[in-house]
Amino acid sequence: MTWTPRERVLAALNHEEPDRVPLDFAGTGASSIVIDAYNRLKDYLELQHETELMSKLQHLAMPDESVLQRFGVDTRPIMAPGRRGGGGCWLDELAYVDHFGVTFKGTADTDDKHFLYKDGPLHGGKLTRERIDEMTWPDPDDPGIFTGIKEQVERYKASGDYCLVLNVPDQVIHRAYALRGMEDFLKDLYRNSNAACYLMDRLVDYNIRASENMIREAGSENIDIIFFGEDLGTQDGCMFDPDTTYTRLIKPRHERIIQTLKSLTGAKSLFHCCGSAYKFIDHLIDIGVDALNPVQITARNMEPERLKEEFGSRMAFWGGINTQEVLPYQSADVVRTETERCIEIFGRDGGYVLHAVHNIQFEVPPENVVSMYDTGLQHRYG
């Protein structure tokens, strides 16, 4: 049997072993590569093309089709083309106001640029329903969210049977952090939960409506995976209690997004959560999540053996190649060994899509990127 990329990924998410481990590279906004590392990769592969942006704000590249073909990548992203430059207003190279009115400032003294939110329309004071309603909300029917998506899908379909991943255009908790300030919003969850929940509900409404427009443009039958999520964990634990705060306040909002979009498309659900996601995994399974990304295996309780043993029959894993210790600092041979280890553990009986833990970072040498993907490409089940 000759497997198509789409068949390969969907088999893995159905906990079946395809011919080899599926490979992702930039199928999501959390599995790409920073621009500087991508340019070094192009030079290493002796490829000459302009570097396209996935996100100027995140300093991410959109890998060229020639790179994706070289590595045998099985996924392709469906995302808002109008958002790649940011979708807001650049004040200068290091200052940006996004479509929600949040101001981001970039670093000036490092090669690896990062932008952090500095101010938002709900920063300071008490959070109230009135303040939330009076805020200038972006229009989920803005053509910038979905214009060009039909052409994206047509281009992918013309070049192969790829697994297409719809990237939900925004988040809930992370967007609330940016609008309100992280510390104040976390306090609101405990001290002012009615207003916090109202803000989250408005954000859920926005995400669903914007995603519906993207789905209409792409064609629901063309969407294989819905990608959504936000960080619930830290390196050492949880951002908030999984069984109280998450279950009571946040989980119903995540469930509404996931179940609504799955019902519109019949697609699988891929949830992004950096850090120690361990104590949230049962909750994510409960709301219909099919796969977890990026699988930060160096965080507490995130050892591959533990995850596969406890959740492997109910949750697929997407990512897992160590970006904190191995990809940036070890040799290509060590990367190969680590990649083989993750495939052996996570990929047993299917249930694994290979990529790094989150976007490939500035420090990662190109030979290690090649080693990771070539190891996956050469892998065979059975």
KAJOWO-V172599 format. One record per residue. N is the residue number from 0. PHI is phi in whole degrees, 0 to 359 (* if undefined). PSI is psi in degrees with one decimal (none if undefined). OMEGA is omega in radians with two decimals (* if undefined). Layout:
BEGIN
n/phi/psi/omega
N/PHI/PSI/OMEGA
N/PHI/PSI/OMEGA
END
This chain:
BEGIN
n/phi/psi/omega
0/*/133.2/3.04
1/263/120.6/-3.08
2/270/136.9/2.97
3/274/159.9/3.09
4/305/-42.6/-3.14
5/298/-46.4/3.13
6/299/-38.2/-3.10
7/296/-47.6/-3.12
8/293/-46.1/-3.09
9/293/-34.0/3.05
10/298/-45.0/3.13
11/299/-42.5/-3.14
12/290/-19.3/3.03
13/268/11.5/3.09
14/62/42.5/3.03
15/240/151.3/3.11
16/272/115.9/3.01
17/280/-162.0/-3.13
18/290/-37.2/3.09
19/212/171.4/3.11
20/294/134.7/3.07
21/290/151.8/-3.10
22/239/134.9/3.05
23/243/138.9/2.98
24/210/104.1/3.12
25/71/21.6/2.97
26/289/-19.9/3.12
27/227/166.1/3.07
28/286/1.2/3.10
29/239/19.6/3.13
30/219/34.7/3.12
31/256/-142.6/-3.04
32/206/139.9/3.13
33/292/153.9/-2.96
34/302/-44.6/-3.08
35/296/-41.9/3.11
36/294/-35.9/3.12
37/293/-40.8/3.13
38/296/-37.4/3.07
39/293/-36.3/3.10
40/295/-43.0/3.09
41/302/-45.9/-3.14
42/298/-41.8/-3.12
43/297/-38.6/-3.13
44/274/-0.8/-3.12
45/57/46.0/3.10
46/251/140.9/-3.12
47/236/108.2/3.03
48/200/159.2/3.09
49/292/140.5/3.10
50/279/119.3/3.12
51/271/145.2/3.14
52/275/135.7/2.82
53/270/-44.1/3.11
54/208/116.3/3.07
55/294/-38.5/-3.10
56/296/-37.9/3.13
57/266/0.3/3.12
58/60/42.2/-3.07
59/252/143.1/3.06
60/267/153.1/2.94
61/257/103.7/-3.07
62/305/140.4/3.12
63/291/154.4/3.14
64/302/-32.6/3.12
65/297/-35.3/3.10
66/288/-43.2/3.13
67/298/-40.4/3.10
68/294/-41.6/3.14
69/303/-38.8/-3.08
70/266/-1.1/3.13
71/68/37.4/-3.06
72/288/136.4/-3.02
73/263/-11.6/-3.05
74/249/157.2/2.98
75/218/142.3/-3.07
76/270/141.8/2.88
77/252/112.2/-3.14
78/214/162.6/-3.05
79/292/109.3/-3.12
80/300/-35.3/-3.12
81/290/-11.4/-3.13
82/266/-7.2/-3.04
83/295/-35.6/3.05
84/281/-8.8/3.13
85/128/-35.8/-3.14
86/81/2.4/3.13
87/236/-134.4/-3.06
88/230/122.8/3.05
89/273/118.2/3.10
90/282/-38.5/2.98
91/199/-170.6/-3.06
92/294/-17.3/-3.08
93/237/14.7/3.13
94/218/131.2/-2.99
95/214/136.7/3.03
96/246/120.9/-3.03
97/274/-177.7/-3.02
98/292/-12.3/3.03
99/264/-0.9/-3.12
100/85/17.3/3.11
101/270/133.0/3.14
102/266/129.2/3.09
103/246/141.5/3.06
104/239/138.7/-3.11
105/259/161.9/3.09
106/281/143.2/-3.11
107/249/-13.1/-2.97
108/250/14.0/3.10
109/227/156.2/3.06
110/288/-32.9/-3.11
111/270/96.6/-3.01
112/285/136.6/3.04
113/230/142.2/3.08
114/245/130.5/3.13
115/238/142.2/3.12
116/289/139.5/-3.09
117/242/-24.7/-3.11
118/203/151.8/3.12
119/210/164.2/-3.04
120/294/-14.4/3.14
121/246/11.0/3.12
122/293/140.0/3.05
123/78/159.1/3.10
124/69/-173.3/3.14
125/270/137.0/3.09
126/281/126.2/3.11
127/225/161.2/3.08
128/299/-36.3/-3.12
129/296/-44.3/3.11
130/298/-40.6/-3.13
131/297/-44.5/-3.12
132/290/-32.9/-3.11
133/283/-17.4/3.11
134/299/147.9/3.07
135/281/109.0/-3.09
136/268/141.9/3.06
137/291/155.0/-3.11
138/273/117.2/3.12
139/292/-13.3/3.07
140/266/8.8/3.09
141/301/123.1/-3.13
142/301/-21.7/3.10
143/299/-20.4/3.13
144/284/-34.1/-2.97
145/234/-12.6/3.12
146/299/128.7/-3.14
147/99/-12.1/-3.10
148/291/-38.9/3.10
149/302/-42.5/3.14
150/292/-37.2/3.04
151/306/-52.7/-3.08
152/297/-43.2/3.14
153/299/-39.1/3.12
154/295/-43.8/3.11
155/297/-44.6/-3.09
156/295/-32.2/-3.13
157/288/-25.4/-3.06
158/260/-10.8/3.12
159/165/169.1/-3.14
160/268/75.5/-3.07
161/271/160.0/3.04
162/276/116.2/-3.02
163/262/129.4/-3.02
164/245/114.1/3.06
165/280/118.2/3.09
166/270/108.8/3.10
167/303/134.0/-2.89
168/288/-13.2/-3.14
169/207/-171.9/-3.08
170/233/-176.6/-3.13
171/246/-67.7/-3.11
172/295/-47.5/-3.11
173/297/-37.9/3.09
174/293/-38.4/3.08
175/296/-38.6/3.06
176/303/-46.7/-3.08
177/293/-40.5/-3.12
178/291/-38.2/-2.96
179/252/-25.1/-2.94
180/99/130.7/-3.01
181/301/-48.6/-3.09
182/298/-45.2/-3.12
183/294/-38.2/-3.13
184/291/-39.1/3.08
185/298/-38.1/3.05
186/296/-40.9/3.14
187/301/-37.8/-3.14
188/302/-31.4/-3.11
189/263/-36.8/-2.98
190/255/-18.3/-3.02
191/215/53.1/-2.93
192/292/-29.2/3.13
193/298/-45.7/3.12
194/291/-39.5/3.12
195/299/-42.4/3.14
196/292/-35.8/3.09
197/296/-43.0/3.09
198/299/-45.0/3.13
199/297/-39.2/3.12
200/297/-40.3/3.08
201/298/-38.4/3.13
202/289/-36.7/3.06
203/298/-45.9/3.12
204/303/-44.8/-3.14
205/299/-47.8/-3.10
206/297/-42.4/-3.13
207/295/-46.8/-3.12
208/296/-44.7/3.12
209/297/-40.1/3.14
210/293/-36.7/3.07
211/301/-40.4/3.10
212/295/-40.8/3.10
213/296/-41.6/3.13
214/297/-41.9/3.11
215/300/-43.4/-3.13
216/291/-39.9/-3.09
217/285/-29.2/-2.98
218/89/115.7/-3.03
219/303/-31.9/-3.11
220/290/-14.0/-3.11
221/266/-6.9/-3.07
222/264/122.1/-3.11
223/261/-31.9/-3.07
224/220/138.4/2.99
225/259/123.0/3.13
226/253/118.7/3.14
227/208/156.6/3.03
228/154/179.3/3.14
229/195/159.8/-3.01
230/287/123.8/3.10
231/252/-13.9/-3.06
232/239/168.2/3.00
233/244/-176.1/3.10
234/300/-33.4/-3.00
235/247/-3.2/-3.09
236/179/-143.6/-3.02
237/249/149.3/3.07
238/290/-30.8/3.11
239/203/168.5/-3.04
240/293/123.8/-3.09
241/295/-32.7/-3.00
242/265/-5.1/3.09
243/238/-76.7/-3.07
244/301/-48.6/-3.13
245/295/-50.1/-3.06
246/298/-40.5/-3.03
247/278/-38.9/-2.97
248/252/-38.9/-2.96
249/258/-42.1/-3.09
250/307/-44.6/3.13
251/299/-31.9/3.12
252/288/-43.1/3.05
253/299/-41.7/-3.11
254/297/-39.0/-3.11
255/296/-41.7/3.10
256/296/-51.1/-3.04
257/296/-47.7/-3.09
258/291/-36.3/3.11
259/296/-46.9/-3.07
260/286/-33.5/3.05
261/295/-39.1/-3.13
262/292/-29.0/3.14
263/282/-21.8/-2.99
264/236/-24.1/-2.98
265/71/15.0/-3.06
266/277/164.9/2.97
267/282/159.5/-3.13
268/246/125.7/3.07
269/247/121.7/-3.06
270/250/129.1/3.11
271/267/127.5/3.05
272/207/105.8/3.05
273/288/168.1/3.05
274/78/-158.7/-3.11
275/279/94.7/3.14
276/270/-1.4/-2.96
277/311/-50.6/-3.04
278/284/-5.9/3.10
279/260/-12.0/-2.96
280/298/-43.4/3.10
281/300/-37.9/3.11
282/294/-40.4/3.14
283/294/-40.4/3.06
284/300/-40.9/-3.10
285/298/-31.6/-3.10
286/264/5.9/3.01
287/103/14.3/3.09
288/284/133.4/-3.12
289/261/-26.6/-3.08
290/211/148.0/-3.12
291/248/135.5/3.10
292/228/144.9/0.07
293/259/7.0/3.11
294/61/73.3/-3.08
295/280/87.8/-2.93
296/291/-12.2/3.10
297/270/-5.2/3.09
298/279/164.7/-3.07
299/300/133.7/3.08
300/65/18.5/-3.09
301/251/23.7/3.10
302/297/136.8/-3.10
303/306/-42.3/-3.12
304/299/-44.5/3.14
305/297/-47.3/-3.10
306/297/-44.8/-3.12
307/294/-40.7/-3.11
308/294/-44.0/-3.02
309/274/-31.1/-3.00
310/233/-3.5/-2.95
311/300/-24.6/3.12
312/274/-9.9/-3.06
313/238/-17.4/-3.10
314/223/132.0/3.01
315/270/160.3/-3.08
316/237/137.9/-2.97
317/226/103.6/-3.10
318/129/-131.2/2.93
319/92/-14.7/-3.13
320/278/122.4/-2.88
321/299/110.5/3.12
322/265/-6.3/-3.13
323/271/-33.6/-3.01
324/233/-30.8/-2.98
325/261/-60.7/-3.05
326/303/-42.1/-3.09
327/282/-28.7/-2.85
328/237/-11.5/-3.10
329/257/172.4/-3.13
330/282/167.1/3.10
331/298/-33.8/3.11
332/294/-40.0/3.11
333/292/-39.3/3.07
334/300/-42.5/3.12
335/299/-45.1/-3.14
336/296/-42.9/3.13
337/294/-38.6/3.11
338/295/-43.6/3.09
339/299/-38.9/3.13
340/297/-44.6/3.14
341/294/-40.4/3.10
342/297/-42.8/-3.12
343/298/-41.4/-3.08
344/277/-58.5/-3.07
345/290/-32.8/-3.01
346/275/-5.5/3.13
347/299/125.0/-3.10
348/63/28.2/-3.13
349/79/-166.7/3.08
350/87/23.4/-3.12
351/214/133.7/2.97
352/240/129.1/-3.00
353/272/131.1/2.91
354/194/172.5/3.05
355/291/164.3/2.96
356/288/101.4/-3.13
357/72/-169.5/-3.09
358/296/144.3/3.10
359/291/126.0/-2.93
360/268/172.6/-3.04
361/306/-40.6/-3.00
362/282/-10.9/-3.01
363/286/121.0/3.12
364/288/150.1/-3.05
365/298/-34.1/-3.13
366/296/-25.8/3.11
367/282/-32.8/3.02
368/297/-45.9/3.13
369/298/-42.7/-3.13
370/299/-44.1/3.14
371/299/-50.3/-3.08
372/288/-39.2/3.13
373/295/-34.5/3.08
374/297/-43.3/3.09
375/293/-40.5/-3.11
376/295/-33.6/-3.12
377/276/-11.1/-3.11
378/293/145.2/3.03
379/221/134.4/3.02
380/282/155.2/3.01
381/85/none/*
END
